[in-house]
Amino acid sequence: MNKDSLLLYAITDSGCIGGRDFFEEAEKALKGGVTILQLREKDIDTEELTQKAKKLKAVCQKYSVPLIVNDNVQAAINSGADGVHVGADDMDVSEIRRLAGNDFIIGATAKTLEQALAAEKQGADYLGCGALFTSSTKKNAKPMKLETLKEITSTVHIPVVAIGGLSFDNIDIIKDSGVSGAAVVSAIFAQEDVKNSAEIIKEKIGEIMNVPETV
């Protein structure tokens, strides 16, 4: 897992996109500089998700951006996606690794240091940690203190992505936190100009983290 790929981690949300074309909006985000894209669809079955992931994978390949599928391991494998992201209550990372092999990217949600260490030990490639703020997509997400995030990043040896209600206005919170990037949903996909929104938030993250503009 190249940690540079985690700089701007965009997570799709059909509710945010509304009546606009899903794949066109996803491509706009990619054009805007998204470095990794997660397909998150909670309300469709495995077959439909697999087909959607296959189509989105083709779009991501045009921009050399990895595609991650949220939660559904079978759809991720069947679609040829680059990886899957799972929560603490989903399939164990070690079992996913056995099924999918070593080249498959596995991300895991960690809300505590104990969860982070367990996911790393099982073979996760990166961690998603939060929620730093409340968000419209996960209203019941338990807030994570910044101190906990810093404790995780300073302890584990795999990259960490900050997540949870992050936007252009509050993303400065990740400064000096040790994360490799930020995951956003509505900050990109709920905006009228998806491409421009991705561009400006990526630029800001780069400034906060002192990342060269070529990344």
TORVO-568098 format. One line per field, with one value per residue (C-alpha): residue in one letter; residue number from 1; x, y, z. Coordinates in nm, 2 decimals, always signed. Layout:
// residues N
residu	A:... $
num	NUM:... $
u	X:... $
v	Y:... $
w	Z:... $
//
This chain:
// residues 215
residu	M:N:K:D:S:L:L:L:Y:A:I:T:D:S:G:C:I:G:G:R:D:F:F:E:E:A:E:K:A:L:K:G:G:V:T:I:L:Q:L:R:E:K:D:I:D:T:E:E:L:T:Q:K:A:K:K:L:K:A:V:C:Q:K:Y:S:V:P:L:I:V:N:D:N:V:Q:A:A:I:N:S:G:A:D:G:V:H:V:G:A:D:D:M:D:V:S:E:I:R:R:L:A:G:N:D:F:I:I:G:A:T:A:K:T:L:E:Q:A:L:A:A:E:K:Q:G:A:D:Y:L:G:C:G:A:L:F:T:S:S:T:K:K:N:A:K:P:M:K:L:E:T:L:K:E:I:T:S:T:V:H:I:P:V:V:A:I:G:G:L:S:F:D:N:I:D:I:I:K:D:S:G:V:S:G:A:A:V:V:S:A:I:F:A:Q:E:D:V:K:N:S:A:E:I:I:K:E:K:I:G:E:I:M:N:V:P:E:T:V $
num	1:2:3:4:5:6:7:8:9:10:11:12:13:14:15:16:17:18:19:20:21:22:23:24:25:26:27:28:29:30:31:32:33:34:35:36:37:38:39:40:41:42:43:44:45:46:47:48:49:50:51:52:53:54:55:56:57:58:59:60:61:62:63:64:65:66:67:68:69:70:71:72:73:74:75:76:77:78:79:80:81:82:83:84:85:86:87:88:89:90:91:92:93:94:95:96:97:98:99:100:101:102:103:104:105:106:107:108:109:110:111:112:113:114:115:116:117:118:119:120:121:122:123:124:125:126:127:128:129:130:131:132:133:134:135:136:137:138:139:140:141:142:143:144:145:146:147:148:149:150:151:152:153:154:155:156:157:158:159:160:161:162:163:164:165:166:167:168:169:170:171:172:173:174:175:176:177:178:179:180:181:182:183:184:185:186:187:188:189:190:191:192:193:194:195:196:197:198:199:200:201:202:203:204:205:206:207:208:209:210:211:212:213:214:215 $
u	+0.00:+0.15:+0.07:+0.07:-0.24:-0.43:-0.38:-0.73:-0.96:-1.30:-1.60:-1.90:-2.25:-2.55:-2.75:-2.51:-2.49:-2.87:-3.01:-2.68:-2.51:-2.31:-2.02:-1.99:-1.96:-1.71:-1.50:-1.51:-1.37:-1.09:-1.01:-1.00:-0.72:-0.87:-0.60:-0.81:-1.18:-1.42:-1.75:-1.99:-2.34:-2.53:-2.87:-2.79:-2.73:-2.40:-2.47:-2.57:-2.28:-2.04:-2.16:-2.14:-1.78:-1.68:-1.79:-1.63:-1.31:-1.28:-1.32:-1.06:-0.81:-0.81:-0.66:-0.45:-0.65:-0.72:-1.08:-1.19:-1.53:-1.69:-1.78:-1.87:-1.57:-1.74:-1.84:-1.49:-1.32:-1.57:-1.56:-1.18:-1.16:-0.83:-0.94:-1.20:-1.26:-1.42:-1.54:-1.47:-1.78:-1.72:-1.52:-1.17:-0.89:-0.69:-0.98:-1.01:-0.64:-0.67:-0.95:-0.81:-0.44:-0.15:-0.20:-0.55:-0.57:-0.74:-0.84:-0.99:-1.18:-1.02:-1.18:-0.94:-0.57:-0.66:-0.86:-0.58:-0.32:-0.55:-0.61:-0.24:-0.16:-0.42:-0.26:-0.45:-0.28:-0.41:-0.65:-0.95:-0.98:-1.25:-1.50:-1.33:-1.65:-2.02:-2.13:-2.45:-2.35:-2.28:-2.49:-2.44:-2.06:-1.88:-1.65:-1.28:-1.06:-0.76:-0.53:-0.66:-0.58:-0.23:-0.18:-0.28:-0.06:+0.24:+0.20:+0.11:+0.34:+0.08:-0.07:-0.38:-0.65:-0.86:-1.23:-1.56:-1.72:-1.40:-1.45:-1.25:-1.33:-1.22:-0.96:-0.68:-0.74:-0.52:-0.21:+0.07:-0.16:+0.05:-0.21:-0.13:-0.45:-0.81:-1.13:-1.42:-1.77:-2.00:-1.70:-1.67:-1.99:-2.24:-2.09:-2.22:-1.88:-1.73:-1.40:-1.33:-1.42:-1.17:-0.90:-0.93:-0.95:-0.65:-0.45:-0.54:-0.44:-0.12:-0.04:-0.13:+0.09:+0.37:+0.32:+0.49:+0.24:+0.33:+0.15 $
v	+0.00:+0.33:+0.58:+0.86:+0.70:+0.78:+1.16:+1.23:+0.94:+1.00:+0.78:+0.78:+0.85:+0.82:+1.03:+1.32:+1.28:+1.28:+1.29:+1.34:+1.06:+0.85:+0.76:+1.10:+1.26:+0.99:+1.07:+1.44:+1.36:+1.16:+1.44:+1.67:+1.47:+1.20:+0.95:+0.66:+0.60:+0.39:+0.26:+0.27:+0.15:+0.01:-0.05:-0.27:-0.65:-0.82:-0.87:-0.51:-0.39:-0.61:-0.47:-0.12:-0.18:-0.33:-0.02:+0.21:+0.01:+0.09:+0.46:+0.45:+0.27:+0.56:+0.77:+0.50:+0.53:+0.23:+0.13:+0.01:-0.15:-0.09:-0.39:-0.64:-0.87:-1.09:-0.80:-0.65:-0.98:-1.06:-0.71:-0.70:-0.40:-0.33:-0.39:-0.37:-0.16:-0.33:-0.23:-0.39:-0.60:-0.72:-1.02:-1.05:-0.91:-1.23:-1.42:-1.16:-1.20:-1.57:-1.54:-1.25:-1.29:-1.06:-0.81:-0.72:-0.39:-0.43:-0.13:-0.15:+0.09:+0.14:+0.36:+0.26:+0.17:-0.19:-0.22:-0.06:-0.30:-0.60:-0.49:-0.44:-0.78:-0.95:-0.79:-0.47:-0.24:+0.08:+0.21:+0.45:+0.63:+0.86:+1.00:+1.33:+1.52:+1.42:+1.37:+1.33:+0.99:+0.83:+1.02:+0.76:+0.74:+0.77:+1.07:+1.01:+1.24:+1.39:+1.24:+0.89:+0.94:+1.06:+0.76:+0.53:+0.69:+0.70:+0.33:+0.13:+0.08:+0.11:+0.42:+0.59:+0.79:+1.04:+1.02:+1.16:+1.49:+1.64:+1.94:+2.22:+2.43:+2.19:+1.97:+2.16:+1.92:+1.66:+1.88:+1.71:+1.41:+1.16:+1.06:+0.99:+1.15:+1.23:+1.05:+1.27:+1.22:+1.52:+1.76:+1.64:+1.46:+1.69:+1.99:+2.14:+2.13:+1.80:+1.84:+2.18:+2.07:+1.78:+2.01:+2.27:+2.02:+1.82:+2.14:+2.23:+1.88:+1.91:+2.24:+2.11:+1.80:+1.97:+1.74:+1.82:+1.94:+1.65:+1.39 $
w	+0.00:-0.12:+0.15:-0.11:-0.25:+0.07:+0.05:-0.08:-0.01:-0.16:-0.06:-0.28:-0.16:-0.40:-0.16:-0.20:-0.57:-0.60:-0.95:-1.12:-1.31:-1.06:-1.28:-1.43:-1.09:-0.98:-1.28:-1.21:-0.86:-1.02:-1.26:-0.95:-0.80:-0.58:-0.50:-0.39:-0.43:-0.22:-0.35:-0.06:-0.13:+0.17:+0.00:-0.30:-0.31:-0.39:-0.76:-0.82:-0.62:-0.82:-1.15:-1.03:-0.90:-1.23:-1.42:-1.16:-1.17:-1.55:-1.47:-1.20:-1.42:-1.66:-1.38:-1.22:-0.90:-0.67:-0.62:-0.28:-0.21:+0.13:+0.35:+0.08:+0.04:-0.22:-0.44:-0.41:-0.52:-0.80:-0.95:-0.97:-0.74:-0.59:-0.23:+0.04:+0.35:+0.65:+0.99:+1.33:+1.30:+0.95:+0.83:+1.00:+0.80:+0.83:+0.66:+0.38:+0.32:+0.29:+0.04:-0.17:-0.16:-0.08:-0.36:-0.24:-0.04:+0.29:+0.49:+0.84:+1.06:+1.40:+1.67:+1.95:+1.97:+2.05:+1.73:+1.54:+1.67:+1.61:+1.24:+1.18:+1.33:+1.11:+0.80:+0.72:+0.47:+0.62:+0.88:+0.87:+1.20:+1.33:+1.34:+1.41:+1.35:+1.31:+0.95:+0.75:+0.62:+0.96:+1.22:+1.49:+1.45:+1.79:+1.80:+1.82:+2.02:+1.84:+2.11:+2.03:+1.66:+1.74:+1.97:+1.69:+1.42:+1.65:+1.74:+1.43:+1.13:+0.86:+0.71:+0.87:+0.71:+0.91:+0.86:+0.98:+0.88:+0.73:+0.51:+0.36:+0.67:+0.94:+0.77:+0.94:+1.24:+1.07:+1.08:+1.28:+1.36:+1.18:+0.92:+0.56:+0.43:+0.48:+0.37:+0.26:+0.13:+0.12:+0.10:-0.26:-0.37:-0.22:-0.39:-0.71:-0.88:-0.78:-0.97:-0.83:-0.48:-0.51:-0.64:-0.36:-0.08:-0.21:-0.24:+0.12:+0.25:+0.06:+0.23:+0.57:+0.53:+0.33:+0.03:-0.30:-0.56:-0.79:-0.57 $
//
